[in-house]
């Protein structure tokens, strides 16, 4: 969606729950300029912690009960420098309240099982 001006905005979502109409209103701010990279922009060179940084203790990097250690071996900045394709997943399975994090991470792990490492 394109916003006509920076400032405070709101969105309303209407649905029916158990046969009754329900509306949720979400307030948010629109900045003059986005702080996120645009579509097609180069990925930011970001140093993300790896297993080597935490002495191999994956619990310091992930809340996943069954983490795939390959996900924590390369930092984003290293992958970009080496021109290695990668997927960056923002998920905190132990803290997620929407049931989105765990299933998303599980799907990525399933796809990765079929990919060469």
C-alpha positions in Angstrom: 0.0 0.0 0.0 1.2 3.5 -0.7 0.7 6.1 2.1 0.2 9.7 1.1 2.0 11.2 4.1 4.2 10.2 7.0 2.6 10.1 10.4 0.1 8.0 12.5 -2.1 5.6 10.6 -4.5 2.8 11.4 -5.9 -0.2 9.7 -9.1 -2.1 10.5 -9.7 -5.7 9.8 -13.2 -7.2 9.9 -14.1 -10.8 10.1 -16.8 -13.1 11.5 -16.0 -15.3 14.5 -18.5 -17.8 15.8 -21.1 -16.1 13.7 -20.5 -12.7 15.2 -18.8 -9.8 13.4 -15.4 -8.8 14.9 -13.2 -5.9 14.0 -9.5 -5.4 14.9 -7.9 -2.0 14.7 -4.1 -1.7 14.4 -2.3 1.6 14.8 1.2 2.2 13.3 3.5 5.0 12.2 4.6 5.6 8.6 8.1 7.2 8.4 9.1 9.8 5.8 11.6 7.3 4.5 11.7 3.5 4.9 14.5 2.1 7.1 14.3 -1.3 5.3 16.0 -2.2 2.1 13.7 -1.8 -1.0 12.7 -4.7 -3.2 15.7 -5.5 -5.4 18.1 -3.6 -3.2 21.4 -5.2 -2.1 21.2 -7.1 1.2 22.8 -5.2 4.1 26.2 -6.6 5.1 25.3 -7.8 8.6 27.5 -9.8 11.0 25.3 -12.4 12.5 26.7 -14.7 15.3 27.7 -18.2 14.4 28.4 -21.4 16.3 32.1 -20.5 16.4 31.2 -17.2 18.2 29.5 -19.1 21.0 31.8 -22.0 21.4 29.4 -24.4 19.6 26.6 -23.7 22.1 23.6 -23.5 19.7 21.3 -22.7 22.7 22.9 -19.3 22.7 21.8 -18.7 19.1 18.4 -20.5 18.8 15.3 -21.4 20.8 14.6 -24.3 18.4 14.3 -27.6 20.3 15.9 -29.5 17.3 18.2 -27.0 15.6 19.9 -27.7 12.3 23.5 -26.8 13.1 24.2 -26.0 9.5 22.0 -22.9 9.9 24.4 -21.4 12.4 27.8 -22.0 10.7 28.0 -19.0 8.4 27.3 -15.3 9.1 25.2 -13.3 6.7 28.1 -11.0 5.9 30.3 -14.0 5.1 27.7 -15.6 2.8 27.3 -12.3 1.0 31.1 -11.8 0.5 31.4 -15.4 -0.8 28.3 -15.0 -3.0 26.7 -18.0 -1.3 22.9 -18.2 -1.6 21.2 -18.2 1.8 17.8 -17.9 3.5 17.5 -15.7 6.6 14.7 -16.7 8.9 13.6 -14.5 11.8 12.0 -17.0 14.2 11.9 -17.6 17.9 10.0 -20.9 18.3 10.1 -20.9 22.1 8.7 -17.4 22.3 6.4 -17.2 19.3 2.7 -16.5 20.3 1.2 -16.8 16.8 2.3 -20.4 15.9 4.0 -18.9 12.9 7.7 -19.1 14.0 7.9 -22.9 14.6 6.0 -24.0 11.5 7.9 -21.6 9.3 11.3 -22.8 10.7 10.2 -26.4 10.3 9.3 -25.7 6.6 12.7 -24.1 6.0 14.4 -27.1 7.7 12.5 -29.5 5.5 13.5 -27.6 2.3 17.1 -27.5 3.5 17.2 -31.3 3.9 16.9 -31.6 0.2 19.5 -29.0 -0.6 23.2 -29.8 -0.9 25.3 -28.5 2.0 
